Structures are given as C-alpha cells and as structure tokens.
C-alpha cells in the first residue's frame, strides 16, 4: 500500500485532542458522508461510534487525509477498542476508509446517540 484516503470524523480532526495521531498525513479536504450513518458518544464521550443504517441516517461531517502505510498502521494502533476500519461513502459518491463501531455495542451499552449534531466537533463544542 503506497497511500490510503481516510475519513476522520472524531477526536483526530483538526483542533481535536488526538489530531497528532495523524502525524504528518496530508490533509485532502473537508467532506460529508451520505446521510446513511448514526453516531454515538462512546465511553463517556471518549470517541464517536459510527455505523451504517438502512434508514434514519444522517450525514457526518469530517476530513479526508492521505495516509502512508506507516501512518495508517500507526493510526490504527492508537484507536480505542472495538473500532474497526471500514468503508464510508462521501456525499460525492467516493468510498474511503474510516473507523466504524459495531451498532450492537452502541445499543448494548446505550451510548448516547449524538447524530443530530452532524459531526463530532459540533457535538464536543456543544458540551463546552
């Protein structure tokens, strides 16, 4: 793998506490997903838990970065438990990799659904 486009929508966004986990990854663009996802505040607001739904989804705001293989491996090593790399579809139809969270766990632990904020940065700002 030479490089990979990666959608960031949580604590590694610009201005968020884990942005340094991207190391010197190249910022490509701000982006929004298609409205087919839900977002929960997992582990007492530690990070978002995003999963795809058939209906009732929202568009999630985020950023796309180009990661080298080393940056990708490092980023994955810093992610919290239960997150996994999967695909999301951006509003322009482009598929990119992102960190997803099992819907079953979000429901089992009753993590708060924060989808109505449209993105993690907006949700975190509302908590200040």
C-alpha positions as a LaTeX table, in Angstrom:
\begin{tabular}{lrrr}
\hline
Residue & $x$ (\AA) & $y$ (\AA) & $z$ (\AA) \\
\hline
Unk1 & 0.00 & 0.00 & 0.00 \\
Unk2 & 1.50 & 3.31 & $-1.05$ \\
Unk3 & $-1.17$ & 5.58 & 0.41 \\
Unk4 & $-4.81$ & 5.44 & 1.51 \\
Unk5 & $-7.54$ & 8.04 & 1.75 \\
Unk6 & $-9.02$ & 8.06 & 5.22 \\
Unk7 & $-12.12$ & 9.86 & 6.54 \\
Unk8 & $-11.59$ & 11.32 & 10.00 \\
Unk9 & $-14.71$ & 12.27 & 11.94 \\
Unk10 & $-13.70$ & 12.10 & 15.61 \\
Unk11 & $-11.01$ & 13.04 & 18.06 \\
Unk12 & $-8.30$ & 13.19 & 15.35 \\
Unk13 & $-9.98$ & 16.08 & 13.50 \\
Unk14 & $-8.10$ & 19.37 & 13.27 \\
Unk15 & $-8.49$ & 21.15 & 16.61 \\
Unk16 & $-9.33$ & 17.94 & 18.47 \\
Unk17 & $-7.08$ & 16.31 & 21.11 \\
Unk18 & $-5.88$ & 13.33 & 19.04 \\
Unk19 & $-5.07$ & 15.18 & 15.81 \\
Unk20 & $-1.38$ & 14.39 & 16.36 \\
Unk21 & $-2.20$ & 10.71 & 15.77 \\
Unk22 & $-2.35$ & 11.55 & 12.06 \\
Unk23 & 1.33 & 12.51 & 12.26 \\
Unk24 & 2.12 & 14.49 & 9.11 \\
Unk25 & $-0.65$ & 12.97 & 6.97 \\
Unk26 & $-1.67$ & 15.14 & 4.04 \\
Unk27 & $-4.98$ & 16.96 & 4.50 \\
Unk28 & $-7.04$ & 16.50 & 1.33 \\
Unk29 & $-10.42$ & 18.12 & 2.01 \\
Unk30 & $-13.33$ & 18.67 & 4.32 \\
Unk31 & $-16.07$ & 16.19 & 3.49 \\
Unk32 & $-19.51$ & 14.95 & 4.47 \\
Unk33 & $-20.83$ & 11.41 & 4.19 \\
Unk34 & $-24.06$ & 10.40 & 2.56 \\
Unk35 & $-26.92$ & 10.53 & 5.10 \\
Unk36 & $-26.74$ & 6.84 & 5.98 \\
Unk37 & $-24.90$ & 6.74 & 9.30 \\
Unk38 & $-25.54$ & 7.17 & 13.04 \\
Unk39 & $-23.05$ & 8.48 & 15.59 \\
Unk40 & $-22.90$ & 7.72 & 19.31 \\
Unk41 & $-20.72$ & 9.19 & 22.07 \\
Unk42 & $-18.82$ & 6.13 & 23.25 \\
Unk43 & $-17.06$ & 5.52 & 26.57 \\
Unk44 & $-18.20$ & 8.73 & 28.30 \\
Unk45 & $-17.53$ & 10.95 & 25.26 \\
Unk46 & $-14.08$ & 9.49 & 24.62 \\
Unk47 & $-14.74$ & 8.98 & 20.90 \\
Unk48 & $-17.53$ & 8.63 & 18.35 \\
Unk49 & $-19.04$ & 5.31 & 17.39 \\
Unk50 & $-20.24$ & 5.44 & 13.78 \\
Unk51 & $-22.16$ & 2.75 & 11.93 \\
Unk52 & $-24.23$ & 2.50 & 8.76 \\
Unk53 & $-28.04$ & 2.21 & 8.85 \\
Unk54 & $-30.66$ & 1.32 & 6.26 \\
Unk55 & $-32.93$ & 4.23 & 7.24 \\
Unk56 & $-32.89$ & 7.17 & 9.61 \\
Unk57 & $-29.28$ & 8.04 & 8.90 \\
Unk58 & $-27.58$ & 11.42 & 8.92 \\
Unk59 & $-24.64$ & 12.93 & 7.06 \\
Unk60 & $-21.47$ & 13.14 & 9.15 \\
Unk61 & $-19.00$ & 15.99 & 8.74 \\
Unk62 & $-15.30$ & 15.19 & 8.71 \\
Unk63 & $-11.99$ & 15.48 & 6.92 \\
Unk64 & $-10.19$ & 13.31 & 4.37 \\
Unk65 & $-6.46$ & 12.66 & 4.72 \\
Unk66 & $-3.95$ & 10.79 & 2.61 \\
Unk67 & $-2.04$ & 8.36 & 4.83 \\
Unk68 & 1.12 & 6.43 & 4.04 \\
Unk69 & 1.18 & 2.77 & 5.04 \\
Unk70 & 3.18 & 3.70 & 8.15 \\
Unk71 & 0.77 & 6.49 & 9.12 \\
Unk72 & $-2.21$ & 4.18 & 8.57 \\
Unk73 & $-0.69$ & 1.45 & 10.76 \\
Unk74 & 0.15 & 3.98 & 13.47 \\
Unk75 & $-3.34$ & 5.50 & 13.42 \\
Unk76 & $-4.95$ & 2.08 & 13.77 \\
Unk77 & $-2.65$ & 1.28 & 16.71 \\
Unk78 & $-3.91$ & 4.39 & 18.55 \\
Unk79 & $-7.62$ & 3.69 & 18.10 \\
Unk80 & $-9.79$ & 2.71 & 21.08 \\
Unk81 & $-11.11$ & $-0.84$ & 21.49 \\
Unk82 & $-13.90$ & $-2.15$ & 19.25 \\
Unk83 & $-13.32$ & 0.34 & 16.43 \\
Unk84 & $-12.51$ & $-1.21$ & 13.07 \\
Unk85 & $-11.52$ & 0.08 & 9.64 \\
Unk86 & $-14.39$ & 0.01 & 7.16 \\
Unk87 & $-15.76$ & 2.00 & 4.23 \\
Unk88 & $-17.96$ & 5.09 & 4.26 \\
Unk89 & $-19.48$ & 6.81 & 1.26 \\
Unk90 & $-18.97$ & 10.55 & 0.93 \\
Unk91 & $-21.61$ & 12.90 & $-0.44$ \\
Unk92 & $-19.86$ & 12.90 & $-3.84$ \\
Unk93 & $-20.09$ & 9.08 & $-4.02$ \\
Unk94 & $-16.42$ & 8.45 & $-3.22$ \\
Unk95 & $-15.74$ & 5.49 & $-0.91$ \\
Unk96 & $-12.99$ & 5.96 & 1.65 \\
Unk97 & $-11.81$ & 4.13 & 4.75 \\
Unk98 & $-12.96$ & 5.28 & 8.19 \\
Unk99 & $-13.15$ & 3.95 & 11.72 \\
Unk100 & $-16.52$ & 2.33 & 12.41 \\
Unk101 & $-18.10$ & 0.98 & 15.57 \\
Unk102 & $-20.38$ & $-2.05$ & 15.97 \\
Unk103 & $-24.01$ & $-0.96$ & 16.21 \\
Unk104 & $-24.71$ & $-3.85$ & 18.57 \\
Unk105 & $-22.27$ & $-2.41$ & 21.13 \\
Unk106 & $-23.66$ & 1.12 & 20.85 \\
Unk107 & $-27.11$ & $-0.28$ & 21.58 \\
Unk108 & $-25.96$ & $-2.76$ & 24.24 \\
Unk109 & $-24.16$ & $-0.09$ & 26.26 \\
Unk110 & $-26.79$ & 2.53 & 25.44 \\
Unk111 & $-24.17$ & 5.08 & 24.39 \\
Unk112 & $-25.90$ & 8.43 & 23.71 \\
Unk113 & $-26.90$ & 8.96 & 20.07 \\
Unk114 & $-25.36$ & 12.29 & 19.06 \\
Unk115 & $-26.24$ & 12.08 & 15.37 \\
Unk116 & $-28.33$ & 15.26 & 15.48 \\
Unk117 & $-25.14$ & 17.33 & 15.84 \\
Unk118 & $-23.93$ & 16.27 & 12.37 \\
Unk119 & $-20.37$ & 15.65 & 13.49 \\
Unk120 & $-18.08$ & 15.04 & 16.43 \\
Unk121 & $-16.54$ & 18.53 & 16.53 \\
Unk122 & $-20.01$ & 20.13 & 16.71 \\
Unk123 & $-21.04$ & 17.71 & 19.44 \\
Unk124 & $-17.91$ & 18.38 & 21.51 \\
Unk125 & $-18.33$ & 22.14 & 21.07 \\
Unk126 & $-21.89$ & 21.87 & 22.42 \\
Unk127 & $-20.50$ & 20.34 & 25.63 \\
Unk128 & $-18.29$ & 23.35 & 26.45 \\
\hline
\end{tabular}
